[in-house]
Amino acid sequence: MIKNGEWVIIHRNILKPEERAPQVPDDTKKVPLEMWVKGSLNGDAEIGDEVEITTRTKRIERGTLLEVNPYYKHDFGRFVPELLRVSEQVREILFGGEDNENR
């Protein structure tokens, strides 16, 4: 059970594909316009429930409860050895290498 006042993220479809504006690209017209928004839960609930939240700007939003205490899960991908070599080459070209870093 997720308690009232917990920080959560919800999801809601704003527009169905057939409701999208005619000027949007064709690939965009094929999918719904979706919203994910974070806020404080207004009442106890379970993941998957339709809930109401209050955002930090005091808007009230409704949607499907996805997660408690959401956080960013992105990264910049796996290590690329070539980029390390490029970084060293750039340092050498611009600054004369590591010997001149503190000048």
N, CA, C and O atoms as a printed pandas DataFrame, in Angstrom:
     atom_number atom_name residue_name chain_id  residue_number  x_coord  y_coord  z_coord
0              1         N          MET        A               1    0.850   -1.183    0.000
1              2        CA          MET        A               1    0.000    0.000    0.000
2              3         C          MET        A               1    0.895    1.245    0.000
3              4         O          MET        A               1    1.813    1.364    0.811
4              5         N          ILE        A               2    0.622    2.133   -0.887
5              6        CA          ILE        A               2    1.350    3.390   -0.969
6              7         C          ILE        A               2    0.515    4.440   -0.259
7              8         O          ILE        A               2   -0.673    4.597   -0.539
8              9         N          LYS        A               3    1.133    5.144    0.645
9             10        CA          LYS        A               3    0.415    6.051    1.539
10            11         C          LYS        A               3    0.193    7.435    0.934
11            12         O          LYS        A               3    0.957    7.893    0.084
12            13         N          ASN        A               4   -0.844    8.069    1.383
13            14        CA          ASN        A               4   -1.160    9.455    1.043
14            15         C          ASN        A               4    0.054   10.336    1.287
15            16         O          ASN        A               4    0.703   10.227    2.327
16            17         N          GLY        A               5    0.365   11.214    0.332
17            18        CA          GLY        A               5    1.471   12.146    0.481
18            19         C          GLY        A               5    2.790   11.665   -0.090
19            20         O          GLY        A               5    3.728   12.453   -0.212
20            21         N          GLU        A               6    2.888   10.362   -0.453
21            22        CA          GLU        A               6    4.134    9.848   -1.030
22            23         C          GLU        A               6    4.387   10.488   -2.396
23            24         O          GLU        A               6    3.445   10.833   -3.109
24            25         N          TRP        A               7    5.661   10.644   -2.753
25            26        CA          TRP        A               7    6.066   11.191   -4.053
26            27         C          TRP        A               7    5.966   10.069   -5.076
27            28         O          TRP        A               7    6.571    9.012   -4.902
28            29         N          VAL        A               8    5.198   10.297   -6.149
29            30        CA          VAL        A               8    4.919    9.245   -7.123
30            31         C          VAL        A               8    4.971    9.796   -8.540
31            32         O          VAL        A               8    5.065   11.005   -8.752
32            33         N          ILE        A               9    4.907    8.887   -9.502
33            34        CA          ILE        A               9    4.758    9.264  -10.899
34            35         C          ILE        A               9    3.534    8.540  -11.452
35            36         O          ILE        A               9    3.303    7.366  -11.166
36            37         N          ILE        A              10    2.755    9.272  -12.253
37            38        CA          ILE        A              10    1.566    8.704  -12.882
38            39         C          ILE        A              10    1.687    8.823  -14.402
39            40         O          ILE        A              10    2.529    9.556  -14.921
40            41         N          HIS        A              11    0.834    8.093  -15.090
41            42        CA          HIS        A              11    0.788    8.116  -16.559
42            43         C          HIS        A              11   -0.662    8.262  -16.993
43            44         O          HIS        A              11   -1.577    7.732  -16.363
44            45         N          ARG        A              12   -0.848    8.999  -18.095
45            46        CA          ARG        A              12   -2.183    9.145  -18.681
46            47         C          ARG        A              12   -2.043    9.419  -20.168
47            48         O          ARG        A              12   -1.152   10.156  -20.590
48            49         N          ASN        A              13   -2.927    8.823  -20.965
49            50        CA          ASN        A              13   -3.020    9.173  -22.379
50            51         C          ASN        A              13   -3.872   10.430  -22.487
51            52         O          ASN        A              13   -5.003   10.465  -22.003
52            53         N          ILE        A              14   -3.327   11.457  -23.122
53            54        CA          ILE        A              14   -4.022   12.728  -23.279
54            55         C          ILE        A              14   -4.915   12.707  -24.526
55            56         O          ILE        A              14   -6.074   13.121  -24.478
56            57         N          LEU        A              15   -4.359   12.221  -25.641
57            58        CA          LEU        A              15   -5.107   12.141  -26.899
58            59         C          LEU        A              15   -4.931   10.759  -27.509
59            60         O          LEU        A              15   -3.837   10.196  -27.478
60            61         N          LYS        A              16   -6.006   10.216  -28.062
61            62        CA          LYS        A              16   -5.915    8.983  -28.834
62            63         C          LYS        A              16   -5.284    9.318  -30.181
63            64         O          LYS        A              16   -5.298   10.475  -30.600
64            65         N          PRO        A              17   -4.726    8.307  -30.868
65            66        CA          PRO        A              17   -4.102    8.595  -32.165
66            67         C          PRO        A              17   -5.028    9.346  -33.128
67            68         O          PRO        A              17   -4.584   10.257  -33.826
68            69         N          GLU        A              18   -6.306    8.972  -33.169
69            70        CA          GLU        A              18   -7.240    9.622  -34.096
70            71         C          GLU        A              18   -7.588   11.056  -33.682
71            72         O          GLU        A              18   -8.179   11.800  -34.465
72            73         N          GLU        A              19   -7.231   11.439  -32.475
73            74        CA          GLU        A              19   -7.486   12.805  -32.005
74            75         C          GLU        A              19   -6.300   13.742  -32.217
75            76         O          GLU        A              19   -6.404   14.938  -31.944
76            77         N          ARG        A              20   -5.183   13.218  -32.696
77            78        CA          ARG        A              20   -3.982   14.030  -32.895
78            79         C          ARG        A              20   -4.206   15.066  -33.992
79            80         O          ARG        A              20   -5.016   14.854  -34.894
80            81         N          ALA        A              21   -3.497   16.171  -33.916
81            82        CA          ALA        A              21   -3.618   17.249  -34.900
82            83         C          ALA        A              21   -3.200   16.753  -36.284
83            84         O          ALA        A              21   -2.283   15.940  -36.401
84            85         N          PRO        A              22   -3.868   17.241  -37.333
85            86        CA          PRO        A              22   -3.557   16.756  -38.680
86            87         C          PRO        A              22   -2.155   17.123  -39.165
87            88         O          PRO        A              22   -1.622   16.448  -40.046
88            89         N          GLN        A              23   -1.552   18.163  -38.619
89            90        CA          GLN        A              23   -0.243   18.615  -39.103
90            91         C          GLN        A              23    0.937   17.876  -38.477
91            92         O          GLN        A              23    2.078   18.104  -38.877
92            93         N          VAL        A              24    0.690   16.990  -37.499
93            94        CA          VAL        A              24    1.814   16.265  -36.908
94            95         C          VAL        A              24    2.312   15.212  -37.887
95            96         O          VAL        A              24    1.540   14.745  -38.725
96            97         N          PRO        A              25    3.586   14.827  -37.803
97            98        CA          PRO        A              25    4.137   13.823  -38.723
98            99         C          PRO        A              25    3.343   12.514  -38.679
99           100         O          PRO        A              25    2.734   12.181  -37.663
100          101         N          ASP        A              26    3.358   11.788  -39.779
101          102        CA          ASP        A              26    2.576   10.555  -39.895
102          103         C          ASP        A              26    2.907    9.543  -38.804
103          104         O          ASP        A              26    1.999    8.919  -38.254
104          105         N          ASP        A              27    4.193    9.366  -38.477
105          106        CA          ASP        A              27    4.542    8.392  -37.441
106          107         C          ASP        A              27    4.020    8.835  -36.074
107          108         O          ASP        A              27    3.698    7.993  -35.236
108          109         N          THR        A              28    3.932   10.131  -35.844
109          110        CA          THR        A              28    3.414   10.655  -34.582
110          111         C          THR        A              28    1.908   10.441  -34.485
111          112         O          THR        A              28    1.388   10.171  -33.402
112          113         N          LYS        A              29    1.208   10.558  -35.605
113          114        CA          LYS        A              29   -0.249   10.368  -35.627
114          115         C          LYS        A              29   -0.661    8.958  -35.235
115          116         O          LYS        A              29   -1.808    8.739  -34.844
116          117         N          LYS        A              30    0.252    7.999  -35.331
117          118        CA          LYS        A              30   -0.076    6.602  -35.071
118          119         C          LYS        A              30   -0.092    6.244  -33.589
119          120         O          LYS        A              30   -0.548    5.161  -33.221
120          121         N          VAL        A              31    0.397    7.130  -32.744
121          122        CA          VAL        A              31    0.505    6.810  -31.314
122          123         C          VAL        A              31   -0.240    7.850  -30.483
123          124         O          VAL        A              31   -0.420    8.981  -30.936
124          125         N          PRO        A              32   -0.672    7.492  -29.286
125          126        CA          PRO        A              32   -1.350    8.469  -28.443
126          127         C          PRO        A              32   -0.375    9.521  -27.909
127          128         O          PRO        A              32    0.831    9.287  -27.836
128          129         N          LEU        A              33   -0.914   10.672  -27.542
129          130        CA          LEU        A              33   -0.137   11.683  -26.832
130          131         C          LEU        A              33   -0.194   11.293  -25.361
131          132         O          LEU        A              33   -1.274   11.226  -24.774
132          133         N          GLU        A              34    0.968   11.037  -24.765
133          134        CA          GLU        A              34    1.029   10.531  -23.399
134          135         C          GLU        A              34    1.634   11.549  -22.449
135          136         O          GLU        A              34    2.393   12.428  -22.856
136          137         N          MET        A              35    1.283   11.416  -21.169
137          138        CA          MET        A              35    1.813   12.307  -20.139
138          139         C          MET        A              35    2.291   11.458  -18.965
139          140         O          MET        A              35    1.601   10.543  -18.514
140          141         N          TRP        A              36    3.474   11.780  -18.487
141          142        CA          TRP        A              36    3.980   11.237  -17.232
142          143         C          TRP        A              36    4.231   12.441  -16.344
143          144         O          TRP        A              36    4.878   13.396  -16.771
144          145         N          VAL        A              37    3.730   12.413  -15.115
145          146        CA          VAL        A              37    3.895   13.561  -14.223
146          147         C          VAL        A              37    4.101   13.063  -12.795
147          148         O          VAL        A              37    3.535   12.052  -12.380
148          149         N          LYS        A              38    4.927   13.803  -12.058
149          150        CA          LYS        A              38    5.236   13.458  -10.669
150          151         C          LYS        A              38    4.477   14.371   -9.729
151          152         O          LYS        A              38    4.157   15.510  -10.071
152          153         N          GLY        A              39    4.193   13.865   -8.548
153          154        CA          GLY        A              39    3.530   14.669   -7.539
154          155         C          GLY        A              39    3.292   13.864   -6.276
155          156         O          GLY        A              39    3.718   12.716   -6.157
156          157         N          SER        A              40    2.599   14.494   -5.336
157          158        CA          SER        A              40    2.259   13.857   -4.068
158          159         C          SER        A              40    0.914   13.153   -4.208
159          160         O          SER        A              40   -0.058   13.729   -4.695
160          161         N          LEU        A              41    0.880   11.920   -3.779
161          162        CA          LEU        A              41   -0.327   11.098   -3.879
162          163         C          LEU        A              41   -1.418   11.641   -2.965
163          164         O          LEU        A              41   -1.166   11.944   -1.799
164          165         N          ASN        A              42   -2.628   11.761   -3.497
165          166        CA          ASN        A              42   -3.778   12.243   -2.730
166          167         C          ASN        A              42   -4.638   11.057   -2.310
167          168         O          ASN        A              42   -5.701   10.825   -2.887
168          169         N          GLY        A              43   -4.191   10.314   -1.320
169          170        CA          GLY        A              43   -4.918    9.140   -0.835
170          171         C          GLY        A              43   -4.083    7.881   -1.004
171          172         O          GLY        A              43   -3.188    7.833   -1.848
172          173         N          ASP        A              44   -4.375    6.861   -0.201
173          174        CA          ASP        A              44   -3.655    5.597   -0.287
174          175         C          ASP        A              44   -4.009    4.877   -1.590
175          176         O          ASP        A              44   -5.127    5.011   -2.088
176          177         N          ALA        A              45   -3.063    4.116   -2.143
177          178        CA          ALA        A              45   -3.304    3.421   -3.406
178          179         C          ALA        A              45   -2.291    2.311   -3.603
179          180         O          ALA        A              45   -1.352    2.156   -2.822
180          181         N          GLU        A              46   -2.497    1.543   -4.662
181          182        CA          GLU        A              46   -1.590    0.486   -5.094
182          183         C          GLU        A              46   -1.099    0.818   -6.500
183          184         O          GLU        A              46   -1.769    1.540   -7.240
184          185         N          ILE        A              47    0.067    0.293   -6.867
185          186        CA          ILE        A              47    0.566    0.450   -8.231
186          187         C          ILE        A              47   -0.504   -0.058   -9.191
187          188         O          ILE        A              47   -1.082   -1.124   -8.979
188          189         N          GLY        A              48   -0.765    0.710  -10.247
189          190        CA          GLY        A              48   -1.772    0.342  -11.236
190          191         C          GLY        A              48   -3.126    0.964  -10.998
191          192         O          GLY        A              48   -3.979    0.946  -11.885
192          193         N          ASP        A              49   -3.344    1.520   -9.803
193          194        CA          ASP        A              49   -4.621    2.190   -9.515
194          195         C          ASP        A              49   -4.715    3.518  -10.235
195          196         O          ASP        A              49   -3.702    4.162  -10.509
196          197         N          GLU        A              50   -5.947    3.929  -10.542
197          198        CA          GLU        A              50   -6.192    5.283  -11.023
198          199         C          GLU        A              50   -6.184    6.188   -9.800
199          200         O          GLU        A              50   -6.945    5.970   -8.858
200          201         N          VAL        A              51   -5.318    7.212   -9.812
201          202        CA          VAL        A              51   -5.138    8.048   -8.632
202          203         C          VAL        A              51   -5.152    9.524   -9.004
203          204         O          VAL        A              51   -5.139    9.901  -10.176
204          205         N          GLU        A              52   -5.177   10.332   -7.969
205          206        CA          GLU        A              52   -5.056   11.785   -8.110
206          207         C          GLU        A              52   -3.813   12.212   -7.352
207          208         O          GLU        A              52   -3.542   11.733   -6.250
208          209         N          ILE        A              53   -3.053   13.130   -7.967
209          210        CA          ILE        A              53   -1.857   13.665   -7.320
210          211         C          ILE        A              53   -1.909   15.190   -7.344
211          212         O          ILE        A              53   -2.665   15.793   -8.105
212          213         N          THR        A              54   -1.093   15.790   -6.497
213          214        CA          THR        A              54   -0.880   17.236   -6.525
214          215         C          THR        A              54    0.572   17.463   -6.906
215          216         O          THR        A              54    1.481   16.981   -6.230
216          217         N          THR        A              55    0.791   18.205   -7.999
217          218        CA          THR        A              55    2.144   18.468   -8.472
218          219         C          THR        A              55    2.788   19.548   -7.608
219          220         O          THR        A              55    2.134   20.145   -6.754
220          221         N          ARG        A              56    4.073   19.790   -7.840
221          222        CA          ARG        A              56    4.770   20.830   -7.074
222          223         C          ARG        A              56    4.219   22.216   -7.372
223          224         O          ARG        A              56    4.371   23.132   -6.563
224          225         N          THR        A              57    3.580   22.376   -8.529
225          226        CA          THR        A              57    2.978   23.673   -8.870
226          227         C          THR        A              57    1.513   23.731   -8.461
227          228         O          THR        A              57    0.782   24.628   -8.879
228          229         N          LYS        A              58    1.084   22.767   -7.638
229          230        CA          LYS        A              58   -0.266   22.694   -7.062
230          231         C          LYS        A              58   -1.351   22.327   -8.069
231          232         O          LYS        A              58   -2.533   22.529   -7.791
232          233         N          ARG        A              59   -0.980   21.792   -9.232
233          234        CA          ARG        A              59   -1.986   21.273  -10.158
234          235         C          ARG        A              59   -2.458   19.920   -9.657
235          236         O          ARG        A              59   -1.687   19.161   -9.069
236          237         N          ILE        A              60   -3.698   19.630   -9.886
237          238        CA          ILE        A              60   -4.252   18.315   -9.581
238          239         C          ILE        A              60   -4.302   17.536  -10.891
239          240         O          ILE        A              60   -4.875   18.007  -11.874
240          241         N          GLU        A              61   -3.700   16.341  -10.908
241          242        CA          GLU        A              61   -3.690   15.495  -12.102
242          243         C          GLU        A              61   -4.166   14.106  -11.731
243          244         O          GLU        A              61   -3.997   13.652  -10.600
244          245         N          ARG        A              62   -4.769   13.438  -12.711
245          246        CA          ARG        A              62   -5.225   12.062  -12.529
246          247         C          ARG        A              62   -4.511   11.157  -13.527
247          248         O          ARG        A              62   -4.198   11.572  -14.642
248          249         N          GLY        A              63   -4.258    9.922  -13.116
249          250        CA          GLY        A              63   -3.633    8.963  -14.009
250          251         C          GLY        A              63   -3.387    7.647  -13.305
251          252         O          GLY        A              63   -3.803    7.449  -12.164
252          253         N          THR        A              64   -2.711    6.757  -13.993
253          254        CA          THR        A              64   -2.387    5.437  -13.458
254          255         C          THR        A              64   -1.089    5.513  -12.672
255          256         O          THR        A              64   -0.069    5.978  -13.180
256          257         N          LEU        A              65   -1.134    5.059  -11.450
257          258        CA          LEU        A              65    0.041    5.088  -10.573
258          259         C          LEU        A              65    1.075    4.081  -11.063
259          260         O          LEU        A              65    0.796    2.887  -11.176
260          261         N          LEU        A              66    2.280    4.589  -11.353
261          262        CA          LEU        A              66    3.350    3.743  -11.887
262          263         C          LEU        A              66    4.416    3.384  -10.872
263          264         O          LEU        A              66    4.880    2.244  -10.838
264          265         N          GLU        A              67    4.813    4.345  -10.040
265          266        CA          GLU        A              67    6.008    4.132   -9.218
266          267         C          GLU        A              67    6.016    5.099   -8.032
267          268         O          GLU        A              67    5.496    6.212   -8.108
268          269         N          VAL        A              68    6.617    4.642   -6.943
269          270        CA          VAL        A              68    6.830    5.479   -5.756
270          271         C          VAL        A              68    8.278    5.948   -5.757
271          272         O          VAL        A              68    9.177    5.191   -6.121
272          273         N          ASN        A              69    8.504    7.185   -5.354
273          274        CA          ASN        A              69    9.845    7.768   -5.296
274          275         C          ASN        A              69   10.605    7.560   -6.610
275          276         O          ASN        A              69   11.691    6.980   -6.613
276          277         N          PRO        A              70   10.041    8.030   -7.717
277          278        CA          PRO        A              70   10.695    7.827   -9.016
278          279         C          PRO        A              70   12.030    8.556   -9.090
279          280         O          PRO        A              70   12.238    9.575   -8.431
280          281         N          TYR        A              71   12.914    8.021   -9.892
281          282        CA          TYR        A              71   14.224    8.641  -10.094
282          283         C          TYR        A              71   14.641    8.415  -11.540
283          284         O          TYR        A              71   14.098    7.549  -12.226
284          285         N          TYR        A              72   15.603    9.194  -11.993
285          286        CA          TYR        A              72   16.085    9.075  -13.362
286          287         C          TYR        A              72   16.914    7.807  -13.486
287          288         O          TYR        A              72   17.774    7.531  -12.649
288          289         N          LYS        A              73   16.652    7.046  -14.529
289          290        CA          LYS        A              73   17.336    5.769  -14.728
290          291         C          LYS        A              73   18.181    5.770  -16.003
291          292         O          LYS        A              73   18.683    4.724  -16.414
292          293         N          HIS        A              74   18.338    6.916  -16.616
293          294        CA          HIS        A              74   19.109    6.967  -17.856
294          295         C          HIS        A              74   20.608    7.026  -17.549
295          296         O          HIS        A              74   21.025    7.351  -16.437
296          297         N          ASP        A              75   21.382    6.707  -18.547
297          298        CA          ASP        A              75   22.827    6.867  -18.445
298          299         C          ASP        A              75   23.342    7.279  -19.817
299          300         O          ASP        A              75   22.557    7.536  -20.730
300          301         N          PHE        A              76   24.626    7.341  -19.956
301          302        CA          PHE        A              76   25.214    7.764  -21.218
302          303         C          PHE        A              76   25.777    6.583  -21.999
303          304         O          PHE        A              76   26.631    6.759  -22.868
304          305         N          GLY        A              77   25.303    5.387  -21.693
305          306        CA          GLY        A              77   25.705    4.204  -22.442
306          307         C          GLY        A              77   26.984    3.578  -21.923
307          308         O          GLY        A              77   27.549    4.008  -20.917
308          309         N          ARG        A              78   27.422    2.563  -22.628
309          310        CA          ARG        A              78   28.626    1.827  -22.252
310          311         C          ARG        A              78   29.886    2.628  -22.593
311          312         O          ARG        A              78   29.867    3.530  -23.430
312          313         N          PHE        A              79   30.951    2.274  -21.933
313          314        CA          PHE        A              79   32.251    2.891  -22.168
314          315         C          PHE        A              79   32.669    2.662  -23.611
315          316         O          PHE        A              79   32.535    1.557  -24.137
316          317         N          VAL        A              80   33.182    3.723  -24.258
317          318        CA          VAL        A              80   33.647    3.640  -25.636
318          319         C          VAL        A              80   35.135    3.974  -25.637
319          320         O          VAL        A              80   35.499    5.142  -25.495
320          321         N          PRO        A              81   36.006    2.972  -25.795
321          322        CA          PRO        A              81   37.452    3.200  -25.712
322          323         C          PRO        A              81   37.952    4.256  -26.696
323          324         O          PRO        A              81   38.885    4.999  -26.390
324          325         N          GLU        A              82   37.339    4.324  -27.869
325          326        CA          GLU        A              82   37.771    5.307  -28.870
326          327         C          GLU        A              82   37.615    6.735  -28.353
327          328         O          GLU        A              82   38.416    7.608  -28.687
328          329         N          LEU        A              83   36.599    6.973  -27.550
329          330        CA          LEU        A              83   36.392    8.330  -27.024
330          331         C          LEU        A              83   37.484    8.721  -26.039
331          332         O          LEU        A              83   37.834    9.897  -25.943
332          333         N          LEU        A              84   38.023    7.764  -25.313
333          334        CA          LEU        A              84   39.129    8.051  -24.408
334          335         C          LEU        A              84   40.352    8.487  -25.210
335          336         O          LEU        A              84   41.026    9.450  -24.843
336          337         N          ARG        A              85   40.636    7.787  -26.297
337          338        CA          ARG        A              85   41.773    8.166  -27.146
338          339         C          ARG        A              85   41.544    9.541  -27.776
339          340         O          ARG        A              85   42.472   10.346  -27.851
340          341         N          VAL        A              86   40.334    9.814  -28.225
341          342        CA          VAL        A              86   40.024   11.125  -28.815
342          343         C          VAL        A              86   40.216   12.219  -27.766
343          344         O          VAL        A              86   40.765   13.278  -28.072
344          345         N          SER        A              87   39.773   11.975  -26.543
345          346        CA          SER        A              87   39.941   12.954  -25.465
346          347         C          SER        A              87   41.419   13.260  -25.234
347          348         O          SER        A              87   41.793   14.420  -25.057
348          349         N          GLU        A              88   42.245   12.243  -25.234
349          350        CA          GLU        A              88   43.686   12.447  -25.048
350          351         C          GLU        A              88   44.283   13.227  -26.211
351          352         O          GLU        A              88   45.140   14.087  -26.006
352          353         N          GLN        A              89   43.836   12.934  -27.430
353          354        CA          GLN        A              89   44.327   13.651  -28.607
354          355         C          GLN        A              89   43.921   15.125  -28.557
355          356         O          GLN        A              89   44.726   16.000  -28.874
356          357         N          VAL        A              90   42.699   15.397  -28.167
357          358        CA          VAL        A              90   42.225   16.787  -28.069
358          359         C          VAL        A              90   43.032   17.536  -27.019
359          360         O          VAL        A              90   43.438   18.675  -27.253
360          361         N          ARG        A              91   43.269   16.920  -25.873
361          362        CA          ARG        A              91   44.067   17.548  -24.816
362          363         C          ARG        A              91   45.468   17.883  -25.332
363          364         O          ARG        A              91   45.997   18.959  -25.055
364          365         N          GLU        A              92   46.055   16.969  -26.071
365          366        CA          GLU        A              92   47.391   17.188  -26.619
366          367         C          GLU        A              92   47.381   18.344  -27.619
367          368         O          GLU        A              92   48.259   19.207  -27.576
368          369         N          ILE        A              93   46.407   18.368  -28.509
369          370        CA          ILE        A              93   46.325   19.415  -29.536
370          371         C          ILE        A              93   46.076   20.782  -28.910
371          372         O          ILE        A              93   46.722   21.762  -29.283
372          373         N          LEU        A              94   45.157   20.853  -27.974
373          374        CA          LEU        A              94   44.765   22.150  -27.406
374          375         C          LEU        A              94   45.714   22.665  -26.337
375          376         O          LEU        A              94   45.988   23.863  -26.266
376          377         N          PHE        A              95   46.213   21.761  -25.508
377          378        CA          PHE        A              95   46.947   22.202  -24.331
378          379         C          PHE        A              95   48.364   21.668  -24.249
379          380         O          PHE        A              95   49.060   21.951  -23.274
380          381         N          GLY        A              96   48.811   20.917  -25.219
381          382        CA          GLY        A              96   50.170   20.376  -25.166
382          383         C          GLY        A              96   50.299   19.172  -24.289
383          384         O          GLY        A              96   51.410   18.825  -23.888
384          385         N          GLY        A              97   49.195   18.512  -23.969
385          386        CA          GLY        A              97   49.230   17.282  -23.175
386          387         C          GLY        A              97   49.074   17.525  -21.693
387          388         O          GLY        A              97   48.809   18.643  -21.251
388          389         N          GLU        A              98   49.243   16.445  -20.924
389          390        CA          GLU        A              98   49.043   16.481  -19.483
390          391         C          GLU        A              98   50.053   17.361  -18.758
391          392         O          GLU        A              98   49.734   17.892  -17.694
392          393         N          ASP        A              99   51.259   17.537  -19.294
393          394        CA          ASP        A              99   52.295   18.339  -18.638
394          395         C          ASP        A              99   51.877   19.805  -18.518
395          396         O          ASP        A              99   52.382   20.510  -17.644
396          397         N          ASN        A             100   50.984   20.273  -19.358
397          398        CA          ASN        A             100   50.581   21.680  -19.376
398          399         C          ASN        A             100   49.162   21.915  -18.856
399          400         O          ASN        A             100   48.581   22.970  -19.111
400          401         N          GLU        A             101   48.595   20.941  -18.126
401          402        CA          GLU        A             101   47.200   21.060  -17.671
402          403         C          GLU        A             101   46.975   22.205  -16.691
403          404         O          GLU        A             101   45.900   22.805  -16.709
404          405         N          ASN        A             102   47.942   22.532  -15.839
405          406        CA          ASN        A             102   47.724   23.519  -14.792
406          407         C          ASN        A             102   48.155   24.914  -15.193
407          408         O          ASN        A             102   48.256   25.779  -14.323
408          409         N          ARG        A             103   48.406   25.170  -16.416
409          410        CA          ARG        A             103   48.862   26.500  -16.848
410          411         C          ARG        A             103   47.718   27.372  -17.210
411          412         O          ARG        A             103   47.917   28.524  -17.595
